[in-house]
Every structure is written in C-alpha cells, then in structure tokens.
Amino acid sequence: MHQPDSELVDLVFDYMRDRLQYDPVPLDHPGDGEQLRTHLAGLLNEHGNAPADVLKLYDHELSRAVISADSPRYLSFIPCAPTKAALLFDMVVSCASLQGISWLEAAGAIAAENQVLRLIADRAGMPETAGGTFVSGGSAGNLSALVVARDTARRRLGVGPEARLRIAVCDQVHSSVKNTFNIIGVEAFPVPAVDRRFTGEALRAALAADPNPETVIAVVGTAGTTNEGIVDDLQGLSEVTRERGLWFHVDGAYGGAGLFAPSVRARYNGIEHADSFVVDPHKWLFAPFDCAALIYRNPQLARAVHTQDASYLDVLHTEGDEWNPTDYAYHLTRRARGLPLWFSLAVHGTQAYTDAIEAGLKLAQDSAQVIRDTEHLELLHDPQLSAVCFRRKGWTNADYYRWSQQLLADQIGFVTPTGWDGETVARFAFLHPGTTMEMVEEILATMA
C-alpha cells in the first residue's frame, strides 16, 4: 500500500498537469447530493478499486461539482488565485511529509517560512523582533492572537478566568472574531462605526463613557472588511491602545495584502503599532489554501501562552536560536504551509505581487465607474480596496438570488448577493489578475 506503482504516479501527474494548464479555469457547478451519493456508493470497499477508475470518477463527477475559487469569473466571498509556482510547490510540500512544528524536525522549511513572515512584517513596519507562524486561516490566526491578548491581560491585571474581560470591536468585524470571543470566554465591547469604519475617536469616546473601562483589554481593527473592503482607522485606534495599554490586534485576512500596493499603503498607517496581525496569503497573496500568516510584535508573549508542555516535547525546547512554529498558535501538528508562498515569491519577485494587487484595485475602481454611469445601477460605497457593493434599482431579494443562480448556470460568473443595512444587494470581490473588464461588463449587462 505504501509503494504506489508507476502507473498510478503517471495517472496523477497527468491529471495535475492538465489541471494546471487550464486557462482560464472554468467555474463549474454546485453538486447534486443524490447524484454524488450514487456515484460514491460502494467505492470504499474491502478490496479497493483500479486507480484509473477512481481518478476518472473524481475528474468527471466530483471535481465538476466544485465551484472553482481560482476561476477569474469567481467574484464572490473572497476568491483564491494561487500562482502556478505556488501550486506546484504545494505538491512538493505534500510529497515531503514535513512535520512543520519544530526547528529540530524542519529547520530548513521553517527558515524559509520565517523569511516570508519577515517580508510581511517589514511591509507592515513592524520591528525586527516581530515573528510568528503560518496557520490554516484568519479564524485560526484571530483565535490564537486573541488568546495571547487575553492571557497577557490576565497576568498584567493579576486576575483569573473568572474575571470579566472585554475586547473592543465595531459591527463590521469578521464573524471569526465574534466566534473567538465565545470560545475564549471574553465579551465584546461594541463601538459604533463611523461611516462603516472603526475609528480612534469613537473608541476613545466609548471608553470614556463606560463605567468599567478597565475591563477592556484589547482592540480589534480590520484592514479590509470582508464585505466592503474598508480599512479601519488603524492610526487612531493605535493611539488609543498605546494611551491605555491595550493589546492591538489587526485582522487583515483579506485586505492586509494591500500593504504591497503603493496606491493604498497610506490607508494602513498605524498597523506598525499592532501587537498582532493576520493576513491570509491564500486570498490576495496568491497562495493555495490553506495559508494564513500570524505575526506578533513580541513573539515571546505568544510563546509564553501557546507552548505545549509534555515530556515527549521537552527535546524541542532547548537552548539556542530554535524557532518552533507550534509555540506561536494553538496548533501542534502543522503543515509547512508557508513554503508554497515562499517559493512563488522567490520565483516571481515581489514586484509581480505588487502589480497583481494593483490590478485588482484598478479593476474595482473601473467597475465602480461603470456602475456610476449606468442608470439602473447604484454604487453603495466608493471602493477602498477590491470589493464593490452596488444596488440594482427596483430589485427585490428574490431578484438578486435568481440573477446569481442564472449567472452560475450560464457560467458567466459566480456573484452571490450580500447584505447592506438589512437590504440584499450585489457585490464583486476582485482578486484574480485574470479577471477583465470585459467579464465585468458581461455580468453587469445581465442586470439590464
């Protein structure tokens, strides 16, 4: 079982080669549950199946029931557009069976990952001491960082798990942050948004008006809200956190990649003061799923919280310059998921990344102008990054959903509706460098 024959290797390589050569990648369709269950019935049996038959089933049935997030016509949620170099190296990582938890086991891989973390930290203006690890996504990054914020505050305040602790957020914060609060036993300290943005002035006023501001231990700012691509007032928020000694966490899972784009870099001013920062390379830094960079201003604080103690792990924690990624998040077992990004950056250079991100920003601006110029459409917010929300005048909730389903059925685009102050509207999320204005205009034409 452990030694695949050459026929199986050739089959899989041929399939991967064909998939990598798609240009453009087709959208495909959502699957029908009954049909999929029928195709899979009896497949997992005592004696196994011919590799060619299993791969054919995947290719012809299963893979066609998956909407491809790397299609240039995928404009929903936050797309994924990994470079071919990153995809190929992801295969190398998988074949290598790297156990990426410790310097002892994977020093070469971790050194390369840390080079990428250093690059991102430099773009954010964080100090030379900054460092962290790659985790599975923004949810894992936010959870790991806010656990450190909580435990650091408990030690500073001299309180135990029973103490009431709160973290300041506004209503545009990502759902994973709200979920984290439930997991780690802290409360939200809600601050009203100002034009859909979390500002330092609003935070300062909310703290001044609260009878127990000492229970607020941290602030979460967003560098690119998922729905609208808005960057919070990071400069103002950082001033308040420094005045009050609060942990400052920045969720840049989607929008943090804008740090590589000179045209919008000023929007991120203040991020250099963050105590922790998350960006997902599997979004706008063109890496494969699943890859998120978690960076701490002072990694030793994270190490004090996340290091797992057990006799069988003692060998990992010796004197020296070792860097164990398992010490900086809640994980233990870990793929070296930063290596595909490292390889792609090394192959293409950082300017190619800047150019690709700037292309997405320009596409959002150009699309917004077309919407402004179209009588039956209404732009809801000038795009700050690459998300564009707009209204089709006269449409109901049902109209948007019928339109979205027809777009996908016709393979014109995958554009799901979203919410705007309780109203259903349309939204584009631009990220793929292969998305063109011709594609956008084709989609918009279906709303006439």
N, C-alpha and C positions, 0 to 999 in steps of 0.2 A: 504493500500500500504506500510505502514511503518513497518508492523509486518509480516515478511516472515514466512510461515508455516514451520513446522519441516521437511516436505518432501523436500522443496527447500533447506533448510540448509544441509540436508543429501546429496542431489544430488551434491551440490557444493563442500562439504567436500570430498566426494568420488572422484570427478574429481581432486581436488587439490592433494589428496593423491596419486592417480595414476600418475599424472604428476611429483610429487616429487620423485617417485620411479623409473622413467626411468633411466637406467644405461646401456649404455650411452644414452644421449639424441639424438634422430635422427635429421638429418639435415632438412628434409622435402624440399618442393619445392616452388619456386615463384608461385604466383597465376595467374590464367587466369581471366582477368577483366570481360568478358562476363559471364563466369560461375558463378563468385561470385555475380554479379548483379542479375542473375537469382535466385540463392539460397536466396538472401536477399529480393527479390521482395515481397511486401505486408506485410513484417514482422512487421513494425511499423504501427499498425492499432489502431482503436478506442477501441477495446475490449481486446487486448492483446493475449497471447499465453500460452500454457502449459509450465511451466518451463523446464520440461524434454525435450520437443521438441526443445526449444531454445538452451539448453545446448548441445543437440545432434548435432544441426546444427553447433554450434561453434566447437565442438570436431571433427566432421567428415569432415567439409568443411573449416571453417575459419582458425582453428589452423593449418591445414595441408598446408595452403597457406602462411605460415610464416617460413622463414628460421631461425632456432633456433640458436641464438648467443651464447647459452651456450652448444652447441654440441662440443665435443673435436675435431671434424673434421671441425669446423668453424675456418678458418685460414686467414680470410680477414679483412680489415679495422682494428679495434681493437675489439676483441671478448669480451664477458661478461661471467663470470663463477661464479655466486654467490654461496656461500655455502648454504647447506640446512638450516642451522640455520638462516642465513640472510633472506632467502626466507620466512621461517615460521614466523619470527618476522615482516617481512614486512606486512604479513596478520594481525598480531596483531595491528600494527600501523594503518592500513586501518580501521580495525574494531573499533578502539578507537576514530576516528574522531577528532584527535588532531588538534588544530589550533596553529601551532608552531611559531607564530610571536613574542610572548612576554613572559616574565618571569611571569607576572600575570596569564596568561592562561595556561602555560605549563612548570612550573618551573622544575618539575621532568624530563621531556623529554629533556629540554634544558641543564640541568646539566649533563645528560648522554652524549648528543652530544658534549658538551664542553670538556668532558673528552677525547673523541676521537680526537677532534681538538688539545688538548694539547699534546697527544701522537704523532700526526703527526708533530706538531711544534717542539717537542723535537727531533724527528728524523732528522729534518732539522737544528737543532742547533739554532733555533730562541729564543729570550729572553722570560722570564716569562711573560712579558707584552703582548705577541702575543695572538691573538684571532680572531675569525671571525664567519663564519656561513656556513651552508650547502645550496647549491643552486642546480639547476637542472643539470648542466653540465659545462664543460670547457668554452663553449661560454658565458654562464651567468656569470661565475666567471671572465673571462677575461674582459668582458664588465664592470662589477661592479668595479673591481680593477682599470681599466684604467680611469674610470670616476673620481675616487678619485685622481689618479695621475694628471689628467688634472686640476681639481678644486683646488687642493693643490698648483699646479704651478701657477695658475691664482692669487691666494691670495699672494703667495710669490713675484711674479713679479709685482703685482698691475695692472693687465691688465684685460680687459673684454672679452666677447665672440668674439669680432671682431679680436682679436689678432691672428696672425699666430703662431701655436704651432705644434711641430713635435715630433714624437716618433721613436727612432732608432730600426730597425729590420733588419734581413737578409732574404734572399729569402726562407729559409726553415721554416719560422714562420707559424703557423697554420692559416688556412683560417679565423677562427673566429676573429683573431686579426685584420686582414685586414678589415673585416666587421665592427668591432668595431670602427675603425677609421672613416668610413663613417657615422656611427651613431652619434658619439660624436663630429664630426667636427674638427678632427686633421689630420695632414698629416703624411705619412710615411717618415722617414729619412733612406733610404736604405743603408746598409753597405754590401759590397761584402763578401761572405762566403769564408773561407779558408778550403779547403778540406771538404766542405759541413757543416762547423761549424762556428758559430758566435764567434769571438774571441775579447778579450780586445784590442789586438794590432791593429786589423783592425778598431775597433770603435774609438780608440784614433787617428789614422791616418785620419779617415774620418772627425772627428770633427775638427781636426787641419786644414784640407784643406777647410772646409766650410766657406763661408764669414759671415754667421749668426748663429754660433753655439749656441748663447744664446736662440734661438727659439726651441732648442731640450730640452725637459723637462723630458724625461723618456727613458728607455731602456727595451726591452722585450727579455729575454733569454728563451731558451727552454730546458727543462730537459727531453729529449726523443722526437725527432721529430717523427711525426706520420708515415711518410713513411719509415724512415730508422732507427729510434731509436737512433739518435745521440744526445748526451748531449753537449750543448754549453759550451764554456769556461766561466763557471759561476764565477770562481775566478777572471779571468782577467776583465770580464765585471763589477763585483762588485767593483773592484779597481777604474775603470774609473768613475763609478757612484758616488762613495764616493768623489773622487777628485773634481768632478764638481757639486756636489749637485743634482744629477738627481735621479728620482724615479726608482727603480729597481724592475721590475716585472718578475717573473719566471712562465712560463706556463709548469707545469709538469702533465698535464691532463692524459696523458698515462704513461709517464716514471717516474713520481715522486714516484711511489710505490717502485722503486729501492732503495730508502732510507732505506728500511727494509732489503736489501740484502748486507751483508758484502763484498761479492766478487766485488761489483761495487760501494760501498759507496763513495770511493775517487773521483769518477767522478763528484760528486755533490758538491765538495768543493767550497765554495763561496755562496752557497744558504742561508747560515746563515745570510748573509747581505741583503737579499731580503726585500723590503718594502711590497711586497705582493706575494703570492704564491698560485697556484691552483693545486690540484690533484683530479682526478676522481676515487673514490673508486669503481664505477660501472665498471671500467676497471680492473686494476691489483690488487685491494684490495678486490675483490670477494664479492662485494655488488650488490644488484639488481639495475636496472635502476629506477629512475634517481637520481644520487647522486654525487655531487662534493663538495669538501672541499675548502673553500676560507679562507685564513689566512692572516692577516695583522700584520706587525711588531708593528705598533702603531694603534690599532683599533679606537682610538679617532678621528683620521683623517678621517677614513671612516664614523664614526658616524656623524661627522660634515657635511658630504656630503649627506648621504643617509637617515638620519632621516626624516620621513614624518610628517609634522605639520598639525594638524587639531584638532578641538575642541573635536571630539569623540576619539582622540588618546591621549589626554592630560593625561588621567589616567594611561597610560603605562609609562610615563616619570616622575617618582617621585624620590625623594632622596633615596639612598640606593645602594645595590650591584646588582641590577637587570641587566640582560643581555637580551636584546631584539634582536633576530636574524634579525628582519626586519630593524634594524638600520645599517646593515653592507653590504647590497646589494640593488639592485634596487627593490626587491620584497616587497610585503606586505603579502598577504595570502601565507602560506607556509606549506607544509607537514613537519613533523619532520623526514626528510628523512635520517638523520644520525643514527637513532636508530637501524635499522637492522644491520649496520656495528658494532655498539657498542655491540649489543647482541652477534654477531658472534665472535668478538674479546674476549669478556668476556668468552664465552663458550670454544673456541678453544685455546686461548692464542696466544701471538704474535709470538712465535717460529714457530707455524704451518704456519703463514703467511710468515715468512722468508723462511721456507722450500719450500713452494709452489712457491714463486717468484724465488728462486734459481733454482727450477726445470725448469721453463720456460727459464731462462738464459742458463742453460746447454743444453736444447733441441735446442736452437738456435745455440750454438757452435757446437754441434754434427751434426746438419743438415748442417751447413756451411762446415764442414769437408767432409761429403758425397758429397756435390756439388763440392768441390775442387777435389775430387778423381774421379769424373765422367767426361769422356772425352767430352761429348756433352753439358755439363753444365758449366757455368762460374759464380763464385761468384763476385758480384759487389762491396761489401764493407764488411770488417770484422765486424760482428755484435757487437755493443756496449751493446745493451740490448737484446730484444727478437724479433726484426724484422730482416728478412733476405731477401735481394733483390738479384735476380740472373737472368741470361740470359740462354735461350735455344738457342744454336748456330744455325743459319740458319733460325730461325722462324721469321715470319712477324707479324704485328699487328693482322691480321685475325687469324693466327695460335693460338696465345695466347687466343683469345676470344673463339674460337671453343673448345680448350682444357678445358678452365674454365667451359664452359657450359656443356661439356660432363662429367666432374668430378661431377658436381652437379646432373646431370640427373642420373648418376650411383650411387649417394650417397656415393662416395668415399671421397669427400672433397668439401669445398667451398673456393676456392682460386681465387680471382679476380686479373686481371693484374693491373699494375700501371705504372707510367711514371718514366723514368730516363734520364734526359738531352734530353728530346724530343723523347726518344725511349720507346716502350712498352716492359715491362719485367714482370717477375713473382715475387711474394712477399709472404712470410709467415709471419704471426703475431702470435707468440706463447704466450699463456697466460694460457690456461686451463691445470690444473695439470693432467687431464686425457688423454691428447694428448701423444701418444707414438711414438718412433722412427719407429716402425713397420708401423704406419699410414703414417708417413712422407715418408718412403721408398716406400710404396704402391703408393702414389701420384707421387713421382719422377719417378717411373717405367713407368707411363703413358706418360712420355715425351721422351721415347726412340725413 
